[in-house]
Amino acid sequence: MGLFKQISLQQLWRGAVTTLLAYPLVLLAAVTGTAAGVTLAELSFEQRQRSLYLEKLMLVSSLGLILFFTLELLVRKYKLALQWRLLLQLAGLLLLGLYFYFLPPELEDRHWLRYLMLALALHLAASYAMFLNRREENAFWQFNKTLFLRLLTSALYTGVLFLGLVVAVLAMEELFAVEVDGEFYAQLWLFMVGVFNTWFFLAGVPANVRELEQTHQYPKGLKVFTQFVLLPLVSLYLLILYAYFGKIIVQWAWPEGWVSVLVLCFSIAGILSLLLIHPIRNEEGNTWMRTFARWFYRALFPLIILLMLAIWRRVSEYGVTEGRYIVAALALWLLATALYFLFSRQKNIKFIPVTLSIVAVLAAFGPVNAFRVSEWSQVNRLEALLQENGVLVGGKVQQQHPPVSEEVEQEVSSIADYLARRHGFEALQPWFNGSLQDSIAAATDSLDNRWQRNFAARGKVLDLMGLAYTPGSPRAGETYFYFDSQPPGAGEAVHDIQGYAYALQFHLRNVEGGSERREYTLGGAPLLVSMDEDATTVYFRFEQETLKLDLLPVVQKLARGQQEQVKPADMTFVVQGEQVQLKVAIEELSGYRKDRYYIQSVGASVFVQLPE
């Protein structure tokens, strides 16, 4: 038994070393990205703001992982000499370094979306990098089948091992009173996914294309999964979508925007099914698979029309955004794919990843990419609205203009909010006589993070237009509320600070994964300001005690449409604790109500009196 363990450990070690030598830069990228993530998990929000490079390092490392993997596949396929391998690795490092350099310190939505498109293109490239010629279609399928199954196996091993380690650590906490930081579990998960999962996956990657081309193995489990799980689900999607298509024809009504998601899900699941059954679709006894393969692309045409109608309606009403651009690009790609597999004699399945990767790259970096087209569309919408309502005359914004309806202010506010979050306002400079960037900088330079700066920039631009920020109409079942203590034209608020020793400002925003929090030091004493994600309460945590400010009463008043009745004085609260006293002046508050009240952001000035 001891000898068996020794041999197993030796084999494990040899396998790990072999994988490291085969994919050195892939594992270096995995370790680097994981180290950055582990470090970020330990930092507070304020510390993260001072260590923004770590977020960039995670993003670039994840791209490097798949880039170096693809390069190593090319080295294996063409049996490149060591000097060529080193040259490719150096080129990859240079590209990643340039990408890191040109990324701004603080990543915004457009940078993440461009990263996702680039990551998709690199993953797809890895699937066909060793199979660029027209032949070796079976090797291409066998290679990607192996990667698919290896990925599932890696996920299973990673998940089971992580849960086992978590239970072991919890047992040590309970039985031996060992103290473990709360961040440890997140850091453990990052290590397991970033390092262990990557290393384990790489150890099972096939490399010999000639052997793959001669292999015709088809796992029985994969056939069962495709035949009895995936194909029935795709058929169910098809029935639902065709029933909805019939409803549209009968009622002669525009399709709902949400149908785009369902059509894309159906298309992805259907294409995946076709790829999985490709080697056995024509075998005897697989009549259902053969029928599905023959009719899928024919059945896709009406749904592509449905998808195009849905996205055209949204674009005609609200202009192009990055999301709508991507849906439209995928609709055109689906149309091209259906035409290829219906009319081409070759019907090579490599067409799918190759063309989709090209679409992803063009959407991210092409001359008419998603970001350029979206900005152009929204700026043109804004220009038309301002011209129609007398705000933009002769190509210049007029602060003194005829009254603007609430509906127009809502549309203008929505576009300004979009531009602030995604593109900035450089494109609007010709409309203003003075420097728009200087005006925005004066309003935003002192703010802590990009959300605050986006809000302030949006407000400043609207102010220069002589307009007020007006939230859009709520969706069905939702009610929005908003409060601003300093609307355009109002003076600066004045607060009585008698009896208070410290003053500070905060802005909290509920983001995905929880609320932000702010940390301060008042005379050597720490203060943590936070907001529960599922509540309307702001917490002020001092060493002596924790004070809380419940904003539900005023939120209810705002949600009832009584914003005009809520004055700045109504939004100033005195919170008295046993040892600490606070005066909190709410300056900005926004959110919505659906099944509950949900505060999206709150900003305030706080005056603090600590015990002597």
N, C-alpha and C positions, 0 to 999 in steps of 0.2 A: 504493500500500500504506500509506504514511504517512497519507494522507487518510482511508483506511478505519479505521485505528486511532484517529485523532482523532475521527471521527464516533462510533465505538463507545464510546469513553470518555465523550464528551459525552452520549450517550444513557444510558449507565450512570449518570452523575452526575445527569442530570435525573430518571431513574427513582428513584434513591435519595432525592433531595430531595422528589419528589412523594409517595413513600411516607412520608417523615418528616412532611410536612405533613398527610397523610391520617390517620396514626396516631401522633401525637406522644407521647401518654402510654403507648401500648403499647410503643414503643421505649424510652421513659424507664424503664419498669418492667423491660424486658429488660436494659438497660445497668446499672441499679441492682443487680438480682439477680446479674448476671454479675460486677460489681465486688466484690460481697460474697463470691461463690464464689472468685474469684481471690485475694482477700485471705485467706480461710480456708485456701486451699491452701498458703500460705506459713507458716502458724502451726503451732507445735508443739501437742501435746495440752494442755499446761498453759496456753499462751497462748490456745487456743480456749476453755478454761474461763473465762478472763477477758474473752472477747469473744463471749459467747453471743448478743448482739443481732444479730450477723452471720448466724447461722443463721435467726433469726426474719425478718431482712430478706430473705433468699433466699426463704423460704416465702411471705411476704406479696407480694413482687415477682412471683413466678410466678403467684399468684392475680390480681394486678393486671393482668398481661399479658393474660389471657383476659377479665377483667372489662371493661377498657377497649376491647378488641377488640369485644366484644359491644355495648357502648354506641355505638361508632362505626358499627356496622352499623345500629343503630336510627336514628342520626342520618341516615345515607344513605337508609334506606328511607323515612322520613317527611319527608326534606328539612327538618330542623329548622334554625331560624335560629341564628346564632352564639351568642346569649345562652343559648338552650336547650342548645346543645352544651356551653358552658362550665359551665352549671348541672349537667348530668349528670356532667361530669368532676369537678366539685367534690364532688358527692355520692359518687362513686366513691372519691375521695381520702379523704373523711371516713370512709367505711366501712372502708377499708383501715387507716387510722390507728387506728380503734377496735379493729379485729381485732389489730393489732400491740400495742396498749396492753394488751389483756386477755390476750394470750398470756403465760404465765409465762416467767421468764428462761431456764429450762432446759426444753426441750421433751421431753415424755415420749411413750410409745407412743400414748396416746389422742389427743394433739394431732396427731400425724402421720396417724392414721387418719381423724380428722375433716377434716383438710386434704385427704386424698385423695378423700373423699366430696364435699366442697365443690368441689374442682377438677373432678371428674367432672360434677357438676351444671352448672357454668359452661361446660364444653366442650359439653355437650349443648345448653345454652341458646343458645350461639353458632350451633348448626346450624339452629335454628328461629326465632331472634329476628326475622328479617325476614319470616317466613311464619306469622304468628299467626292469620290467617283460614283458613277451610276450603278456599279456592281456592288456586291457584298451587302445586299439588302437583308439577307438572313443574318449575317454577322451583326448588322446594325440593330436588328430586332433582338437578337440574343444578348447583345451587350446591354441594351437598355432594359431588357427584362431582368438581367442580373442586377443592374443598378437599382431597379425598382424594388426587387425582393430584398436586396442588401439594405436598402434604406429602411424598409419595414422592420427587418431584423434588428438593425441598429437602434431604431426607436424603441423596440420592445426591450432589448437589453438595457438601454439607457434608463428607461422608465422603471423597470424592475429594480435595477441596482440603486437608483436614486431613492426609491421608496424604502428599500431595505436599509440604506444608510440613514435616512431620516428617522426610521423607527429605532435604529441603534442609538443615534444621538439622543432622541427623546428618552430612551430607556436610561441612558447615563445621567440625563438631567434629573429624572425622577428618582432613580435608585441611589445615585452617588452625589446628588446635589451639585452637579457640575453646571456652572453658568455658561450659557451659550448665547451669543448676541443674536438678536432677531434677524440681522442681515445674513447670518451664516447660511440659512437655508436657501436664500436667493443666490448667494455666491456658489453654493454647492451645485445648484441647478445649472448655473451658467458654466461651471467647470465640466459638468457631465455632458451638457449639450455641446459646448464649444470644443472641448478637448477629447474626452472619451468617445463621444459619439462620432466625431470626425475621424479619429484614429481607427476605431473599429470598422467604420464604413470603408475607409481606404484599404484596409487589409484584405478586403474581398473583391476589389475591382479587377476584372479580367483585363488582360493586355494583349493576348495573342489573337490577332484578327483572323489568321488562317484557320486556327482551331475553331473559332466561333462560327466561321462560315460553314464548316463541316458538321456543326452541332445542330441537332433537330429536336432537342428535348423540349417538352412542353409540360410544365408542372400541373398535376391534376388539380391541386388546390386553386390554381389560377383559373383554370377552366370552370371549376364550380363557382368561384366568386363572380366571374364574368357572366356565366350563363344564368345563374339563379339569383344574383344580387344586382349587378350593374345593368344588364340588359332589361330586366323588368322595371327598374327605376327609370331608365331612359324611356321606355314605352309609356310609363305612367305620365312622365313629363309631356310626352308627345300628345297623349290624349287630352290632357288639361289645356295645353297651348292651342290645339286645334279646336277644342270646344270654345275657348275664348276668342279665337280668330272668327269662328262662326257667329258668335255673339256680336262682334264688332260689325260684321257684314250685315246682320239682320237689323241691328239698331243704328247702323251708319254713324258710329261715334268714333272719336279718336281713341287709340289705345292708351292705357295708363302707363306712366313712366316706369313703374315697378316691373312691368312685363319684360323690360330689357334684361333685368337680372335673371329672370327665369329662362328666357331664351338663351342667354349666354351659358347658364348652368347646364341646360339641356344639351347645348352644342358641345361643351367641354366634356361632359359625361359621355355623349355619343361618340365623339372622336376618340376618347380614351378607350372606349369599348371596342371600337374598330381596330385600334392599334393592338389591343391585347389579344383579339381573336384572329389577327391577320394570318399567322402561319397555319391555322387549322380551319379556317372558314369554309374551305372547299372540300374538306374531308367527308367521307361517307358517314352519315348519321348526324351531321351538323346542319341540317336543313334550316333550322331557325336562325342560326348564325349567318348562313349564306343569304337567306332572305333579308335579314337586317342589313348586312353589308351592301346588298344590291339597292335597297330602297332608302337608306338613311339620307343620302345627299339629295335625293329627289324630294324627300319629305321636308328637307331643310329650307327649300326655296320660299314657301309661303311664310315661314317663321322669320326668315331674313327680311322679307318685306315688312312684316309686323315690327321687327326690331328697328328698321330704318324709319318707319312711320313714327314710332314712339320717340326716337331721338330727334327726328326732324321737328316734331311738335315742341319739344323742350327748347331746342335751339332757336326756333322761330319766335318763341315767346320770351326767352331769357338770355339768348346769346350762347356763345360757345364758352365752356369751361374745360378744364383739363379732363374731368371725368367724362363729359359728353364727347369730347374729342376722342378719347380712348374707346368709348363704346362705338362711335361711328367708324373708327379705324378697324375695330374688330369685326364690325358688320361687313365692311368691304373685304376684309381678309376671309371671312367665312364664305362670302359670295365667290371669291376667287378660288378658294379651296374646293367648294362644291362643283364649280365649273371644271376644274382640273380633273377631279376624280370621275366626273361623268363623261368627259369628252377626250381625255388624254389616253393614249394607248399604253403608256408606261405605268401610270398610277403608282408611282414610287412613294412609299410612305415617308421618306425623308423630306418630301416637299413640305410637310406640316411643320416640323421644327425649324427648318431653314427659313422659310418665308415668314414665320411668326417672329423669329429673332430679328429679321430685317425690319419688320414693322415696328418692333420695340425700339430698335436703335434709331430709326427715323423719327419716331414719335418723341424720343428723348432729345435728340441732337440734330435732327434734320433741318433743312432750310425753312420748312413750314411745320415746325414741331408743335407739340401740344401747348407749350407755354407761350410761344410767340403768337400763335393763332388766337388763343384764349384772351391774351391781353389786348390784341388788336380788336377783337369782337366786343369786349366789354367797354373799351374806351370809345368805340364808335356808338355803342348804345347810349353811353353817358352823354356823348356829344349831341346826339339827336334829341335826347330828353331835355337837355339844357337849352338847346336852340328853340325847341317847340314852346318852352315856357319862359322865354325872354331872359334867361340867366346868362346865356352865352350869345353875345351879339358881336358880329364882325370878327369872330375868332377870339374875343376877349370876354372873361367873366365880369359880369356887372353885379357888384354887391347890392346895389339898389335896383331892385327888379320888381315886376308885378308879383302879387301873392301867388304862391305855389300850392297846389292841392296836397293833401296828406298822402294820397296814393303816389303822386310823383316823388314826394320826399322819401317815401318808403323805397321806391325803386332806386333813386339816387343814393340813398343810404346803403342799400344792399350792394350796389356796385362799388361804392367807396370802401365798404368793409372788405369786399373781395379783393380789390386792388391793394389795400393795406396789408392783407394777410399773404398775398401771393406774389405781387409784382412791384409794389411801390407806386409812386406817383410821378416818376420822371416823364412819362408820356404826356402828362397834363401841363407841363411847364409852358408851352406856347400860349396857353390860355391866360397866363398871369403876367403882369408887367414886372413885378419884383421877382426875386429868386424864391421859388417855391420850396426848394430844398433847404434854404436857410431858415425859412419860416417853420418848416417841419422840424428841423434840427433844434431850433430854440424851444420847441414844445416837447421834445423827446429825449434830449441828451442826458437829462438828469434822472431818467427812469431806469429801473433795474433790469427789466427783461423785455423780450420782444412782444409779449402780449400787451403790456402796458404801452410800449412804444407804438404798436399798431393801433390801439384805441386812441391814443393821443394824436397820431398822424391823421387818422380818419376824421377825428373831431376838428382838427385844425383846417384841413382842406374844406370840409363842409362850412366851417365858420367863414373862411375866405370867400366862399360862394354865397354867403348870406343865408345859409340853410341850417336847419337843426337835424341832428340824428334822429330818425324815426324808425323804430323796429318794423319789420315787415309783418304782413298779416299772418296769423298763426295757422298752422296746419290743423286738420280736423281733430277736434278733441283737445287742442292745446291753447293756452292763454299765455302771452308774453307780458312781462312787466319790465319797466326800466325807470331808473331815477338818475338824474344828473344835477348836482347842486349848483353847477355853473354853466347854464345854457349859454349859447352865443349872445353876447351883449351884456351879460350880467357881470357885476364886479366881483372881485375876489372876496371870498368869505372871510369874516373876522370872528375870532374865537376869544372868549375870556379865559385866560390861562392862570388867573390868580389862584394860588394854592397848589399848583402843579409844578413838579421839578423837571420833568422830561417831556419831550414831544417827539413823535415819530409818525411816519406814514407807512401804510402797507396797501398792497393790492393782491388779493387772492383770487385764483381762478380754478374752477373745477376742471381737471383734465382727465383724459382716459387713464384709469388706474388709480384715481384718487385726487384729493385736493392738494394744492400746493401748501407750503407752510413757510413762515418767515421767522428767522432767529435774530434777536437783538441782544445787546449788552447795555444795561442801564446802570452806570456807576459800579461796574464789576458784577452786577447780578444779571443772570440770563432771563430772557423772555422769549417764549415761543408762541406765535400767533398761528392758528390753524382753523380749518373749517371742515366739519364732517361732510363726507360726500352725499349722504342720504338725509341731511338735515338742513335746517336754516339757522344754525347756531354757530357763532364765532367764539373760539376759546382763546383765552389769554392765560398761559401757564407760567407762573412765577415760581421761585423756590418756595415762597411762603404758602401760596395757595393758587388755585385755578379759578379764574372768573369766566363767566360766559355771558354772551349777549345774544338773546333770542330775537331774531329779526322776523319771525313768523307774522306777528300782528301787522307790521308795516308792509310786508310782502303781500299779505291778503288784501290790504287796501290798494296797493299798486295793481294787483291782478284784477281787481274789480273795475279798472279803468279810471281810477281817481287820482291819476298822477298830478293833475293840476292842484289838487287839494293838499298835496304833500309838500310842505315847505322845508327848506334846509333846517329850520329850527326844530321841525318834527323828527328830523333824522339825527339829532344830537342826543346822546344818551349818557347818563352818569351811572356807572356800574360800581357799586360799593361792596367791597369785601371786608373781611375781618381786619386785614392789615393793609390792603392795597385799595386805592381808589382810582378809577379811570373816568375820563370824559372821552367819548368816542363820537366823532362827527363823520357820518357816512357821506361820502362825496360822489360815489357811483355805485349803482346796484342794478344788476340785470339777471334775468332768468326766465323761466316759464313754468306753467303748471299743466300737467297732464293727469296722471293718476296721483300725483303728489306735487308739492312745490319743490322746485329745483333751482337753487342759486348758481348761476354760471360764473359770475364774477362779482366781487365786492371790493371797493377801495375806500379808505378812510384815513382821517388824521386822528391820532390818539395822544392824549395828554395823561401822564402817569404821576401819581404821588406814592412813593414808597415809604415804609416806616423808617424813621431815623435810627 
